[in-house]
Amino acid sequence: MSTLVLDVNQEQEKVLEGLLRYMNISFQKVTSTEDFWDTLSPATKKSIEQGLADVDAGRYSSAKSVIDKLMSE
């Protein structure tokens, strides 16, 4: 089973619900006003903030360079 999170307007919501029903796909509609960031632990927030700081400072490798390196080993 997979979980998809979609942020849609009311019109899109109606269309998606109709499509899912037509396709006989079970779904659960959950409305939440809780911000994703507020659900994270302090350690996770700190890790994300450090990663963003690394990117801002140019300390990162592109996905392509990592894959190229793995393929050459």
C-alpha positions as CSV (number, residue, x, y, z in Angstrom):
1,M,0.0,0.0,0.0
2,S,1.2,3.5,-0.8
3,T,0.3,6.9,0.8
4,L,0.0,9.9,-1.4
5,V,-0.4,13.4,0.0
6,L,-2.0,15.9,-2.3
7,D,-2.7,19.6,-1.9
8,V,-5.6,20.4,-4.1
9,N,-8.3,23.0,-4.5
10,Q,-12.0,22.1,-4.2
11,E,-12.5,21.6,-7.9
12,Q,-9.5,19.3,-8.2
13,E,-10.6,17.4,-5.1
14,K,-14.0,16.7,-6.7
15,V,-12.4,15.5,-10.0
16,L,-9.9,13.3,-8.1
17,E,-12.5,11.7,-5.9
18,G,-14.7,11.0,-9.0
19,L,-11.7,9.4,-10.8
20,L,-10.7,7.3,-7.8
21,R,-14.3,6.1,-7.4
22,Y,-14.5,5.3,-11.1
23,M,-11.2,3.3,-11.0
24,N,-12.5,1.5,-7.8
25,I,-9.5,2.7,-5.8
26,S,-10.1,3.0,-2.1
27,F,-9.0,6.3,-0.6
28,Q,-9.2,8.2,2.6
29,K,-9.7,12.0,2.7
30,V,-7.8,13.6,5.6
31,T,-7.9,17.3,6.2
32,S,-5.2,18.6,8.4
33,T,-4.2,22.1,9.4
34,E,-1.1,20.9,11.2
35,D,2.2,22.0,9.6
36,F,4.5,19.2,8.5
37,W,7.5,21.0,10.1
38,D,5.8,21.0,13.5
39,T,5.5,17.2,13.5
40,L,9.3,16.7,13.1
41,S,11.6,16.0,16.0
42,P,14.2,18.7,17.0
43,A,17.0,16.4,15.8
44,T,15.3,16.0,12.4
45,K,14.8,19.7,12.1
46,K,18.4,20.4,13.0
47,S,19.6,17.8,10.4
48,I,17.4,19.4,7.7
49,E,18.6,22.9,8.6
50,Q,22.3,21.7,8.4
51,G,21.6,20.2,5.0
52,L,20.1,23.4,3.7
53,A,23.1,25.4,5.0
54,D,25.4,22.9,3.3
55,V,23.6,23.5,0.0
56,D,23.7,27.2,0.4
57,A,27.5,27.0,1.0
58,G,28.0,24.8,-2.0
59,R,28.8,21.7,-0.1
60,Y,27.0,19.1,-2.1
61,S,27.3,16.6,-4.9
62,S,25.0,16.3,-7.8
63,A,23.0,13.1,-8.2
64,K,24.7,12.5,-11.5
65,S,28.2,12.7,-10.0
66,V,27.3,10.3,-7.3
67,I,25.8,7.8,-9.8
68,D,28.8,8.2,-12.1
69,K,31.1,7.5,-9.2
70,L,29.1,4.4,-8.2
71,M,29.1,3.1,-11.8
72,S,32.9,3.5,-12.1
73,E,33.6,1.4,-9.1
